[in-house]
Amino acid sequence: MNSPFTNGEVQRIAEERVFKFCKEDYTIIFHYYKCIDTGKQFTDDELDGLNLGQVYDAYRNKYGIPFPNEIKNIRLQYGLSAKKMSEILGIGVNIYRNYEAGEMPSVSNGRMIQIIKDPIQFKKLIYFSRNEFIQPDFQKIVFKVKKALRKHKIVVENIDSLLEFA
C-alpha cells in the first residue's frame, strides 16, 4: 500500500477508539493507515468494513440481534423461503433479505427473529400468521415446525396438540 498523498510508504496502525452508533458509544480497535511522509491518516474500503463491522457486532451483541448467518440458519431450520419467512414475521421480503445480507435489523425485529429459533415460539408466531396463507401452504409450514420440534428433541406429551391451530 502506498500513500495517496505522496505515493510513499505507509504504516498500518490499530488503536482503541470510541465510535457513536445509534446515539451510543462503542469502543473498538480502529484500524487505519498513516502516511510516513505527511503523518496524515486514511483508511480504505477494507479497513472501513473492518471498523464498521466491529461497531455493528458490538451493537448486535448488546441488544441480542442475530448476525446475518444466524438469521439465514433460523429460516433454513424450518425449510422456508425468505418470502415465506418474511410473511410469517410480518415484514417485507426485501427487508428480510437485506437482514440476511447483513443489514442491521431494528432491535424489535432482531429480537423477534432471535426468539423464533425456538420451534415452540415459532409455532406461536405461525398461529398469528395463519390467515396469511392458503390452507395447503399453512399445512406445509405446520409440518416443517413439527419436524423442527422433533429434530430439537423437544419433549411434549402430545406433539399434535401442541401444534393445533384452531
C-alpha positions in Angstrom: 0.0 0.0 0.0 1.3 3.4 -0.9 0.2 6.8 0.5 -2.5 8.5 -1.6 -0.8 11.8 -0.6 2.8 11.2 -1.6 2.9 7.7 -3.1 5.3 7.0 -0.3 5.4 4.4 2.5 2.5 4.0 5.0 2.3 2.4 8.4 -0.8 0.4 9.4 -1.9 1.3 12.9 -4.5 -0.2 15.3 -5.7 1.7 18.3 -8.6 1.8 20.6 -11.2 4.4 19.7 -14.8 5.2 20.6 -17.4 5.4 17.9 -21.0 6.6 18.2 -23.7 4.4 16.7 -27.4 4.8 17.4 -26.6 7.5 20.0 -24.4 5.1 22.0 -20.6 4.9 22.3 -18.8 1.7 21.3 -15.1 1.1 21.9 -13.4 -0.7 19.0 -9.9 -1.4 17.8 -9.7 1.2 15.0 -7.5 0.3 12.0 -6.0 3.0 9.7 -3.0 3.8 7.7 -0.6 6.7 8.4 1.4 8.3 5.6 5.1 8.3 6.8 5.9 11.5 4.9 2.9 13.6 5.9 1.6 11.9 9.1 -1.9 12.0 7.6 -4.3 9.2 8.5 -6.5 7.4 6.0 -8.5 4.2 5.5 -9.6 2.1 2.5 -12.7 0.2 1.9 -11.3 -2.9 3.6 -10.4 -1.1 6.8 -13.7 0.8 6.8 -15.6 -2.5 6.6 -13.5 -3.9 9.4 -14.0 -0.9 11.7 -17.7 -0.6 11.0 -18.2 -4.4 11.4 -16.8 -4.1 14.9 -19.3 -1.4 15.8 -22.2 -3.4 14.3 -21.0 -6.6 16.2 -20.9 -4.7 19.5 -24.4 -3.4 18.9 -25.8 -6.8 17.9 -24.3 -8.4 21.0 -25.6 -5.7 23.3 -29.2 -5.9 22.0 -29.4 -9.6 21.2 -29.7 -9.1 17.5 -28.8 -12.1 15.4 -26.0 -12.0 12.9 -26.8 -12.5 9.2 -25.7 -16.1 9.1 -27.8 -16.8 12.2 -30.9 -15.2 10.5 -30.5 -17.4 7.5 -29.9 -20.5 9.6 -33.1 -19.9 11.5 -35.0 -19.7 8.3 -33.3 -22.8 6.9 -34.1 -24.7 10.2 -37.7 -24.6 9.1 -37.0 -25.2 5.4 -38.7 -21.9 4.4 -38.1 -19.4 1.6 -37.2 -15.9 2.5 -40.6 -14.8 1.2 -42.5 -17.2 3.4 -40.4 -16.3 6.5 -41.0 -12.6 5.8 -44.7 -13.2 5.6 -44.7 -15.1 8.9 -42.6 -12.3 10.6 -44.9 -9.6 9.1 -42.1 -7.7 7.4 -41.4 -7.0 3.7 -39.5 -9.7 1.8 -36.8 -7.2 0.7 -36.3 -6.0 4.2 -35.9 -9.6 5.4 -33.5 -10.5 2.6 -31.4 -7.4 3.5 -31.2 -8.7 7.1 -29.8 -12.0 5.7 -27.4 -10.0 3.6 -26.0 -8.0 6.5 -28.3 -5.0 7.1 -29.0 -4.3 10.7 -32.5 -5.2 11.9 -34.3 -2.9 14.3 -33.9 -4.1 17.9 -37.5 -5.4 17.9 -37.2 -7.3 14.6 -33.9 -8.7 15.7 -35.2 -10.0 18.9 -38.3 -11.5 17.2 -36.0 -13.3 14.8 -33.9 -14.5 17.7 -36.9 -15.8 19.6 -38.2 -17.9 16.7 -35.0 -20.1 16.9 -37.2 -22.0 19.4 -39.7 -24.0 17.4 -42.3 -23.6 20.2 -42.1 -19.9 19.9 -42.1 -20.1 16.1 -45.3 -22.2 16.3 -47.0 -19.3 18.2 -45.9 -16.8 15.5 -47.3 -19.1 12.8 -50.6 -19.3 14.6 -50.9 -15.5 14.4 -49.9 -15.6 10.7 -52.3 -18.4 9.7 -54.6 -16.1 7.7 -51.6 -15.0 5.5 -51.5 -18.5 3.8 -53.8 -20.7 1.8 -54.5 -23.9 3.7 -52.1 -26.2 1.8 -49.2 -23.8 2.4 -50.1 -23.4 6.0 -50.2 -27.2 6.5 -46.7 -27.4 4.9 -45.4 -24.9 7.4 -47.0 -26.7 10.3 -45.4 -30.0 9.1 -42.0 -28.2 9.0 -42.4 -27.0 12.5 -43.3 -30.5 13.7 -40.2 -31.7 12.1 -38.1 -29.0 13.8 -39.6 -29.8 17.1 -38.7 -33.5 16.7 -35.2 -32.6 15.5 -34.6 -30.4 18.5 -35.9 -33.2 20.7 -38.4 -31.0 22.4 -40.3 -33.4 24.6 -44.0 -32.8 24.8 -46.7 -35.2 25.8 -48.7 -34.7 22.7 -46.9 -33.0 19.9 -50.1 -32.8 17.8 -52.0 -30.9 20.5 -49.0 -28.5 20.7 -49.4 -27.8 17.0 -53.2 -27.5 16.9 -54.2 -24.3 15.2 -57.8 -23.6 16.0 
